[in-house]
Amino acid sequence: MKKRIVSLISAAMLLGMTVLCGCAVPVAQAPAAGNAESAQTEEAAPSAGTADDGVFVVGFDASFPPYGYQDDNGEYVGFDLDLATEVAKRQGWEIKYQPIDWDSKDMELSSGTIDCIWNGFTMSEERLDKYEWSEPYVDNSQVFVVATDAGINSQADLAGKIVTVQTDSSALEALESDDCKELTDSFADLVVVPDYNTAFLNLESGAVEAVAMDIGVANYQIASRGDGYMILPDELVSEQYGVGFLKGNTALRDTVQKTLDEMAEDGTFMEIAEKWELQDAVILGK
């Protein structure tokens, strides 16, 4: 069945969640509202390998828990933001959290609005040559989430179903690849939405029947919504997360990487991972 990709601009048009796909997509080994929040640290004069003017601006998707999101108090929190904050503290930088539209991340980076993309950012083969990358620090995979009472128990059961996915995401990249063409063509529709909050709303309303997404985000969403959802057993693709910097900005990349390595060595990295219950997913320092 030929798929049709529909772009949704608001949650009122469609609501949704995730679905698993068991095709093998090669991945390199080595993802908002409100004003950006900044935390002050000791000031340091900028030099080679530091953030401009001593301010480290982290671009992130504010609806991507537990890596980066806006909590019920309106504050920006998450695993990746905690890591970035600790890096800035050790370097004597001021940190600024800058929520971005995920499909505009390259423009934000190239224009200098942000210093890096740090928010569950997958190191896919398509992206490897577009950025300066840190070393991978999280093992992740893309999966499908469905309602437990939907009668969907495998990827084969997705045939004729409406599946939703976030724009410019690793899951969308996988589903549009040749490796997953047969699976994707079996869907009634592949609906592209701006963020995963919209995707889950679509799933809850029954407007879609599955969501393709990062397993870490899927686990968080399911835990926060009770027992009404499950992850299909076959993963869509395995992947790793890294921090992406502007092509050519190796100095800042190297400074951040050196600091992350120090955090891994002294145990701070794992402490932050345990806070967000991601200790089994992190790979830096293991």
N, C-alpha and C positions, 0 to 999 in steps of 0.2 A: 504494500500500500504506500503510495507516495506521500511523504511527509510535507507539512506546510508549517513554516516558521512564522509565528505571529509575535510582533513586538508589542508589549504592554507598557503603558506609561504610568498607570495608577493601579493601586490595589483594588479599586472598585471594579476594574475590568476582569480581573482573574485572580484567584488565590491559589497557593500551591506548596509542594514539598518534594522529596527525592525518590529516585529509583535506581537500582543497581544494574550494571551491564558487564558481562564477563568477556569482553573482547580484549585482546592483548594490544595495547597501544604503547609503543616504545617511549620511554621517558628517560631523560638524562639522569645518570647517577652522579654523584660527585665524590591571595588569593587576593550625601547625608545632611542630616539636619543639624542646626545649631552652630554656634561659633566655636572655633578651635580653642581648646583649653591648653594652657601652658603652666608648667611647674618650674619654679625658679631654683637654680643651683648656684654654686659659686661661680663668679665670672672668670673667664679666662680669655686672654688675647688670642684671636684666631691666628693660626699658622698653617703650613702645609698639612693637609690631612685632617683639618678641623672643619666644622660647620661654619658657613659664612657668618661673620659678626658674632660668633660664639653662640648662635641659635641653631639648634638641630630640629628641622621641621620634618616630621614623620607623616607621610601620606598613608591613609588607611581607609578601609570601608567600615563605616560606623554601624554596620548591621551584620557583622561577621563574628559572632561569639563562638568560642571563648577567646579568640585572638585579638579582636578589637571591636568595641561596640559602645553604645550609649546606654547606661543602666537606668533604673527607675528613678534615680535622683538627678538624671540629666548629665551625669559625669561620664567621660570617656574612660573606659577601663578595658582590661584584657591582657592575655599572656604576652603578646608581642609588644604592647604598649609598656608593660612592666619591664621587659627586657630593654627596650629603647630608653626608658627613663633611667635605668641603672647605668647604661652605657654613657648617657649624657652626664649623669652625676659624677662618674669617675673621670670624665674628660673635662669637667668644669664648665659644661655648656648649659645654657637654658634650653629646655625642650618645649616644643610646641606640637600638639597633636592636631593634624590637619585632615578632617574628614573630606573625602573626595568621592565623586562619582566614579565607579570602577572602570567604566568605559572611557573615561577621560584621564586615566592615570598617566598615560604617556605624555599628553599635553602638559599636565601639571608638572611632570618631572623635567621635561625639556625646557619649559618656560622659567624654571627656577622657583616655582611656587612651593615645591617640596624638595627635600634633599634626598629622599629615598622612598621606596614603596616597601612597607613593612607590615604585612597583614595577611598571613597565610598565602604568600605569593609563590605559586608553583613554578619550579624550574623545569618547564617543559622544553622539549627540543626546539619548538618554534620560537621560544623566548630566549634561548641561551645566548645568542649573538646580539641581542637587542639591548642588553644591560651589562653593567659590571655587577657580578654576583658575589655575595658572601658565600662561605661554605654552607652546605645544607645543614639545617639544625632540627628538622622534624621530618619523620616518615609519615606519609599520609596516603589516603586513597580516595577515589571518587566512588560513590555508592548510590543506590536508589533507596528512597524512603517511601513507604506506602502505608495506608491505614491497615491496621491489623485485621479488620473485618471486611477488607475489600476482595478477598479471595485471590489475591496476587501473591504467589509464593516463589516465583522465579522470574528471570528475565524473559523467558518465553511467554509468560502470562501478560507481558506488557503489550503484546500484539493487539492492535485496535484500541489502545488506551491513549489518553492525553497525558503527556509528560511535560513537566516544566523545568526550566534551568535558568540560572543567572546569566545575563549578558556578559560576554567577554571572559567567561570563566573557563577553568580547565575542563569541567564536565562538558560544557558546550563544545570546546575544542575536540574532545574525545568523540563526542557523539557525531560531529561533522567530519570525522576522519574516515578514510576508506576502511579501516579495520572494523568500524562499528556501523558501516553503511547498511548492512542487512538488518541489524537490530533497529536502527533509527527509522528506516523505511517502513518497518512494521508498525510504528506508532500511528495512531489516528492523527495526532498533531504533536509538534514539539513547540511549546510555548516559551518564548524568551521574555523574562521579566527583569526589572532593574536590580532587585535584591532578593535575598532569601526570606526576609520577613513577608514580602508579597507572595513568594512561592508557597510558604506555609499557610498563609491565609487562603490561598487558592485551594490548597489540599484540604483544609478544614471545611471549606464550603462545598467541596465536591466538584468544583469547576475543573480541577485536574485530578489525575489518579496516581501520580507519582512525581517525585522530585529527584533530580540527579544533582548531587552535591558532595562537598568534602565530608569525610566521615567524622572528623572532629566536630564540625558544626552540626552534623546530623545527630550525633550523640547528645550534644548540648540541647538542641531543640526538642528532641524526644524526652529527655529528662525533665525539661521545663513544662512539658505538656501532658505528662502522665503516660499511661500504658496504651494509648490509642494508636501508636505508630510503631513501625518496625523497619529494620534495614534488611533488604534482600541479601541472601548469602553470597552472591558472586559480586566481586568488585568490578567497577567499570575500568579503572586504571590505577596503577600504583604510581606514587609521585613523591617528591621531596620539596620542602619549603626552603626558600632562601630570602635574603634581603636584596632588593634590586636597587642599584644606583645608576645614575646617568652614565652612558657609555663614555669612557675616557676618564671618569672620576675615580681612578684607582686609589688615590691618596685617602679620600674619605672612606672608601670601602675597606682599605687595609687598616685604618685606625679603628673602625668599628669591629672588624674581625678580630684584631688583636685584643680588644677589650672583651669581646665575647669569650675568647679563649681563656682569658684571665678569670672571667666569671665561672667558666666551666671548671677550671682548675681549683678554685677556692670553694666550690660548692654552691655559689649563689645562683648559678643557672638552674641547677636541679631544684633548689628551694622554690624558685619562681614557678618551675614546671609543676611541682607538687601542689602549690597553691591553687593551680588551675586544673589539677588532676590530669596532667598531660605527661607525667613522668614516663609512661610506657611508650609514648610517641616520639620523644626527643632523642636525638642521636648525637648531638654535639657533646663531646667529653666522655662518651661511653667507650 
